[in-house]
Amino acid sequence: MSAPPKTVLQASPAEAEAIREAVRHADVSSLGMGRARAELKHVPGLVALLSDERVSGPIYDLPRPITEDSVTRWVAENQAQALAGEALLLVTLDERGEVSGYSHIVVWPERSAAELAGAVRADLQNRGRGSAGMAHTFGWIFETLGVRMMCLTAALDNIRSQKGIDAAGFVRMGERDAVRPDGTIRRSVYWEMTRDDWRMRHRL
Ligand SMILES: CC(C)(COP(=O)(O)OP(=O)(O)OC[C@H]1O[C@@H](n2cnc3c(N)ncnc32)[C@H](O)[C@@H]1OP(=O)(O)O)[C@@H](O)C(=O)NCCC(=O)NCCS
């Protein structure tokens, strides 16, 4: 289950409502080519994507097992949470219109905070695009959704994620037990970053 940052920020009611509005109305096409909010029509593509352990294996907050039913529920829950301004489940569609990746952004408006998880299809991995793609998404979350804090976790052996997150300037803050939906625990590296640090580092 997604967990908010260890560091607690307090958003004013106005800031929290602005974040909710940003999540509800964000133009996700500004995140990049082929990006769209996940809808029920994407369920077969998501099931195909996530059934591949090379894609879903390292991710703790996915529905398990991956089935048509569990993914349908997951998409529908995220649509409801998007209306509440508390989550965005996005797909990436390739030139053939097939689901080639996904991003799951969980938002805690009252804490001005967000967490990101995601993956790309196996044939698109290991091409050296991961770090740039991650940095682009982190910047989009800070600037488009307006949160002041992000946290991330990655499995202790997930070198590719760790490299991308470190390269973006996130600060390691020890480890964390990430809890899967079935209650099992995955020990994870834990990072945080503030929007101020992001802007300073990326000279915005
Ligand atoms: C994580 C993911 C998005 C990274 O994207 P990617 O395109 O495969 O990653 P890259 O090829 O750009 O590799 C990322 C970095 O790891 C490095 N790397 C890759 N394999 C490595 C290895 N075995 N040892 C050391 N470094 C390695 C790359 O050189 C690159 O470093 P650089 O940015 O300094 O050049 C993608 O692999 C993925 O979807 N994985 C499955 C799901 C997942 O792990 N999601 C994240 C959960 S937190």
Ligand as a Chemical Component Dictionary entry (heavy atoms), coordinates in Angstrom:
data_LIG
# 
_chem_comp.id                   LIG 
_chem_comp.type                 NON-POLYMER 
_chem_comp.pdbx_formal_charge   0 
_chem_comp.three_letter_code    LIG 
# 
loop_
_chem_comp_atom.comp_id 
_chem_comp_atom.atom_id 
_chem_comp_atom.alt_atom_id 
_chem_comp_atom.type_symbol 
_chem_comp_atom.charge 
_chem_comp_atom.model_Cartn_x 
_chem_comp_atom.model_Cartn_y 
_chem_comp_atom.model_Cartn_z 
_chem_comp_atom.pdbx_ordinal 
LIG C1  C1  C 0 13.146 1.089  -13.760 1  
LIG C2  C2  C 0 13.010 1.413  -15.245 2  
LIG C3  C3  C 0 11.912 2.443  -15.477 3  
LIG C4  C4  C 0 14.374 2.013  -15.694 4  
LIG O1  O1  O 0 14.333 2.288  -17.069 5  
LIG P1  P1  P 0 15.426 1.670  -18.072 6  
LIG O2  O2  O 0 15.245 2.369  -19.369 7  
LIG O3  O3  O 0 15.333 0.189  -18.056 8  
LIG O4  O4  O 0 16.775 2.095  -17.367 9  
LIG P2  P2  P 0 18.156 2.506  -18.016 10 
LIG O5  O5  O 0 18.548 1.576  -19.142 11 
LIG O6  O6  O 0 18.123 3.962  -18.350 12 
LIG O7  O7  O 0 19.118 2.243  -16.777 13 
LIG C5  C5  C 0 19.088 3.113  -15.655 14 
LIG C6  C6  C 0 20.491 3.284  -15.121 15 
LIG O8  O8  O 0 20.908 2.019  -14.548 16 
LIG C7  C7  C 0 22.152 1.653  -15.126 17 
LIG N1  N1  N 0 22.194 0.190  -15.078 18 
LIG C8  C8  C 0 21.383 -0.665 -15.718 19 
LIG N2  N2  N 0 21.688 -1.925 -15.380 20 
LIG C9  C9  C 0 22.723 -1.851 -14.491 21 
LIG C10 C10 C 0 23.489 -2.816 -13.767 22 
LIG N3  N3  N 0 23.248 -4.115 -13.875 23 
LIG N4  N4  N 0 24.442 -2.355 -12.926 24 
LIG C11 C11 C 0 24.690 -1.044 -12.786 25 
LIG N5  N5  N 0 24.007 -0.089 -13.452 26 
LIG C12 C12 C 0 23.032 -0.497 -14.287 27 
LIG C13 C13 C 0 22.130 2.253  -16.501 28 
LIG O9  O9  O 0 23.433 2.395  -17.029 29 
LIG C14 C14 C 0 21.499 3.591  -16.221 30 
LIG O10 O10 O 0 22.436 4.477  -15.658 31 
LIG P3  P3  P 0 22.663 5.944  -16.270 32 
LIG O11 O11 O 0 21.323 6.656  -16.213 33 
LIG O12 O12 O 0 23.676 6.536  -15.363 34 
LIG O13 O13 O 0 23.117 5.711  -17.671 35 
LIG C15 C15 C 0 12.709 0.138  -16.082 36 
LIG O14 O14 O 0 13.846 -0.719 -16.058 37 
LIG C16 C16 C 0 11.515 -0.647 -15.587 38 
LIG O15 O15 O 0 10.396 -0.370 -15.953 39 
LIG N6  N6  N 0 11.775 -1.679 -14.743 40 
LIG C17 C17 C 0 10.722 -2.560 -14.211 41 
LIG C18 C18 C 0 9.856  -1.892 -13.174 42 
LIG C19 C19 C 0 10.596 -1.113 -12.117 43 
LIG O16 O16 O 0 11.634 -1.512 -11.603 44 
LIG N7  N7  N 0 10.016 0.037  -11.776 45 
LIG C20 C20 C 0 10.527 0.937  -10.780 46 
LIG C21 C21 C 0 10.049 0.552  -9.417  47 
LIG S1  S1  S 0 10.726 1.680  -8.175  48 
# 
loop_
_chem_comp_bond.comp_id 
_chem_comp_bond.atom_id_1 
_chem_comp_bond.atom_id_2 
_chem_comp_bond.value_order 
_chem_comp_bond.pdbx_ordinal 
LIG C1  C2  SING 1  
LIG C2  C3  SING 2  
LIG C2  C4  SING 3  
LIG C2  C15 SING 4  
LIG C4  O1  SING 5  
LIG O1  P1  SING 6  
LIG P1  O2  DOUB 7  
LIG P1  O3  SING 8  
LIG P1  O4  SING 9  
LIG O4  P2  SING 10 
LIG P2  O5  DOUB 11 
LIG P2  O6  SING 12 
LIG P2  O7  SING 13 
LIG O7  C5  SING 14 
LIG C5  C6  SING 15 
LIG C6  O8  SING 16 
LIG C6  C14 SING 17 
LIG O8  C7  SING 18 
LIG C7  N1  SING 19 
LIG C7  C13 SING 20 
LIG N1  C8  SING 21 
LIG N1  C12 SING 22 
LIG C8  N2  DOUB 23 
LIG N2  C9  SING 24 
LIG C9  C10 SING 25 
LIG C9  C12 DOUB 26 
LIG C10 N3  SING 27 
LIG C10 N4  DOUB 28 
LIG N4  C11 SING 29 
LIG C11 N5  DOUB 30 
LIG N5  C12 SING 31 
LIG C13 O9  SING 32 
LIG C13 C14 SING 33 
LIG C14 O10 SING 34 
LIG O10 P3  SING 35 
LIG P3  O11 DOUB 36 
LIG P3  O12 SING 37 
LIG P3  O13 SING 38 
LIG C15 O14 SING 39 
LIG C15 C16 SING 40 
LIG C16 O15 DOUB 41 
LIG C16 N6  SING 42 
LIG N6  C17 SING 43 
LIG C17 C18 SING 44 
LIG C18 C19 SING 45 
LIG C19 O16 DOUB 46 
LIG C19 N7  SING 47 
LIG N7  C20 SING 48 
LIG C20 C21 SING 49 
LIG C21 S1  SING 50 
# 
